[in-house]
Amino acid sequence: MVTPALPGSVIGISRELMALRVAAEIEDGSYVNLGIGIPTLVSNWIEGRDIVLQSEIGMLNTGPLAEADQIDQDLINASCQPVTELPGCCYFSIGESFAMIRGGHMDIAVLGAMQVSEKGDLASWNVPASGRGKTGNIGGSMDLAVGARKVIVITEHVTRTGEPKIVRECIYPLTARKCVNLIVTNLAVIEVVSEGLLLKEIVAGLTTEDIQAVTEPRLIISPDLKELAL
Amino acid sequence: MNRAYPSVDEAIADVFDNATIALGGFFTAGSPIRLTEALANQGAKNLTIIVQSVGIGNWEVNMLLENRQVRKVICNYPFFRSASRVSLFEQQLRAGEVECEVYPLGTFIEKLRAGGAGIAGFYTPTGVGTLVAEGKECRAFNGKEYLLELAISPDFAFVHAYKGDPYGNLVYRETSRNYNPEMAMSANITIAEVENLVGPGEINPDQVHTPGIFVQRVVKVDRPDIDVTIEVSPEEMNT
């Protein structure tokens, strides 16, 4: 199931399994917002659990993606996908939606990342090389990063060209400072603690040296270091 | 009181050059497509458009861009996710033909809500320490940093509702509520296109989402039939 990774041509676990690992991190009874992109895969692993998904467009208890005969143009998520209702669902305006997010009512936000720093700074909305200057798709990312009680980043460990995404300082424009609590990648699970980055779990077949080789800041190795279990 | 108009063309006839217009809705849900079409036909120029996204989630804005009616867009999600897909708006922006102001979504909607509620501005923690904070006042409250954002009060708001009555009371359906309530509050003149125009008393007063005082004009439109599966591919959303 798991392919060992090699620095430079890193493989590790699939995006689906990264999402499964994030799902295991979410406690029952939580209100959760899944950012667009890879985070939406987490919804595949929490069906039937006591977790309320918020769709920032204005919905609590968002259900699975709609099948063809269920599609309703008035019922979509923030990723423009047709979705369904779960029992206990409710609708509200974007103003109320962001009062929930910014006001500290959201237990967990799962977000994608371009870079995460060792202090937990997040960069996720603007790539300078895109030529888009200081404008970019901010969407709800900054509010979620600032407002959610816990921010889990789900991301590939390195870029497509093999550059570390976990860095000493973010080079890309920030989404928010010191907001990330946990990083789940295709290679490892890393917690942001006051002393730095705590390596807690690694994919089977890899060593801590393998992870360090593709991570820019010095990792603190947890005394309870475990194999990443799914 | 009768705020019902006979047609979308009459409802938007007085939109003037240089006006600022908020457009509600997102993707297939709650976008005022018929009013925007009417505005494209009417031809007012040099417009500032306030909308969630441009030509991706809210493609009706393309009608105005194609006509060169837009001078500036205020939004929170201006581009396709993939930098290799360039929208009409991005082409015009790169050519210097339009301007773009981007705000975090929560700030974007709160600027409109504040504009409608008589609040000049507000301090938000969102954007502190980022490009969004450039040139803005930052201030600490109880040891936490916030930045000052100012209200917006557009000249017009176009919204889409499932149901409306001659008093302007509105009911939205499912996630098509989205931007519409705050935008309706924010504008000097709010124009609502509604799928069902019903008589006074036919909306349960306990279930009104936008009170009619915020809505100056109501016009009945056909329910737009939109293919929800077009426009945004899974590849687009998962890069």
Chai-1 contact restraints between the chains, C-beta under 6 A:
chainA,res_idxA,chainB,res_idxB,connection_type,confidence,min_distance_angstrom,max_distance_angstrom,comment,restraint_id
A,I36,B,M237,contact,1.0,0.0,6.0,A-B,restraint_1
A,G37,B,N238,contact,1.0,0.0,6.0,A-B,restraint_2
A,I57,B,F26,contact,1.0,0.0,6.0,A-B,restraint_3
A,I57,B,T175,contact,1.0,0.0,6.0,A-B,restraint_4
A,I57,B,N178,contact,1.0,0.0,6.0,A-B,restraint_5
A,G58,B,T175,contact,1.0,0.0,6.0,A-B,restraint_6
A,G58,B,R177,contact,1.0,0.0,6.0,A-B,restraint_7
A,G58,B,N178,contact,1.0,0.0,6.0,A-B,restraint_8
A,M59,B,T175,contact,1.0,0.0,6.0,A-B,restraint_9
A,I71,B,V228,contact,1.0,0.0,6.0,A-B,restraint_10
A,Q73,B,T28,contact,1.0,0.0,6.0,A-B,restraint_11
A,Q73,B,I226,contact,1.0,0.0,6.0,A-B,restraint_12
A,Q73,B,V228,contact,1.0,0.0,6.0,A-B,restraint_13
A,D74,B,A29,contact,1.0,0.0,6.0,A-B,restraint_14
A,D74,B,R173,contact,1.0,0.0,6.0,A-B,restraint_15
A,D74,B,E174,contact,1.0,0.0,6.0,A-B,restraint_16
A,D74,B,S176,contact,1.0,0.0,6.0,A-B,restraint_17
A,L75,B,E174,contact,1.0,0.0,6.0,A-B,restraint_18
A,L75,B,T175,contact,1.0,0.0,6.0,A-B,restraint_19
A,I76,B,F27,contact,1.0,0.0,6.0,A-B,restraint_20
A,I76,B,A29,contact,1.0,0.0,6.0,A-B,restraint_21
A,I76,B,T175,contact,1.0,0.0,6.0,A-B,restraint_22
A,S79,B,M237,contact,1.0,0.0,6.0,A-B,restraint_23
A,C80,B,F27,contact,1.0,0.0,6.0,A-B,restraint_24
A,C80,B,V232,contact,1.0,0.0,6.0,A-B,restraint_25
A,P82,B,V228,contact,1.0,0.0,6.0,A-B,restraint_26
A,Y91,B,E174,contact,1.0,0.0,6.0,A-B,restraint_27
A,Y91,B,R177,contact,1.0,0.0,6.0,A-B,restraint_28
A,S93,B,R177,contact,1.0,0.0,6.0,A-B,restraint_29
A,S93,B,P181,contact,1.0,0.0,6.0,A-B,restraint_30
A,I94,B,I109,contact,1.0,0.0,6.0,A-B,restraint_31
A,I94,B,N178,contact,1.0,0.0,6.0,A-B,restraint_32
A,I94,B,Y179,contact,1.0,0.0,6.0,A-B,restraint_33
A,G95,B,I109,contact,1.0,0.0,6.0,A-B,restraint_34
A,G95,B,R113,contact,1.0,0.0,6.0,A-B,restraint_35
A,G95,B,E182,contact,1.0,0.0,6.0,A-B,restraint_36
A,F98,B,G106,contact,1.0,0.0,6.0,A-B,restraint_37
A,F98,B,I109,contact,1.0,0.0,6.0,A-B,restraint_38
A,R102,B,G106,contact,1.0,0.0,6.0,A-B,restraint_39
A,S130,B,A83,contact,1.0,0.0,6.0,A-B,restraint_40
A,K134,B,L131,contact,1.0,0.0,6.0,A-B,restraint_41
A,T135,B,P78,contact,1.0,0.0,6.0,A-B,restraint_42
A,T135,B,C100,contact,1.0,0.0,6.0,A-B,restraint_43
A,T135,B,V102,contact,1.0,0.0,6.0,A-B,restraint_44
A,N137,B,Y77,contact,1.0,0.0,6.0,A-B,restraint_45
A,N137,B,F79,contact,1.0,0.0,6.0,A-B,restraint_46
A,I138,B,N76,contact,1.0,0.0,6.0,A-B,restraint_47
A,I138,B,V102,contact,1.0,0.0,6.0,A-B,restraint_48
A,I138,B,P104,contact,1.0,0.0,6.0,A-B,restraint_49
A,G139,B,N76,contact,1.0,0.0,6.0,A-B,restraint_50
A,G139,B,Y77,contact,1.0,0.0,6.0,A-B,restraint_51
A,G139,B,L105,contact,1.0,0.0,6.0,A-B,restraint_52
A,G140,B,L105,contact,1.0,0.0,6.0,A-B,restraint_53
A,M142,B,P104,contact,1.0,0.0,6.0,A-B,restraint_54
A,M142,B,T126,contact,1.0,0.0,6.0,A-B,restraint_55
A,M142,B,G127,contact,1.0,0.0,6.0,A-B,restraint_56
A,D143,B,P104,contact,1.0,0.0,6.0,A-B,restraint_57
A,D143,B,G106,contact,1.0,0.0,6.0,A-B,restraint_58
A,D143,B,T126,contact,1.0,0.0,6.0,A-B,restraint_59
A,V146,B,P125,contact,1.0,0.0,6.0,A-B,restraint_60
A,V146,B,T126,contact,1.0,0.0,6.0,A-B,restraint_61
A,P173,B,L131,contact,1.0,0.0,6.0,A-B,restraint_62
A,L174,B,G129,contact,1.0,0.0,6.0,A-B,restraint_63
A,L174,B,T130,contact,1.0,0.0,6.0,A-B,restraint_64
A,R177,B,G129,contact,1.0,0.0,6.0,A-B,restraint_65
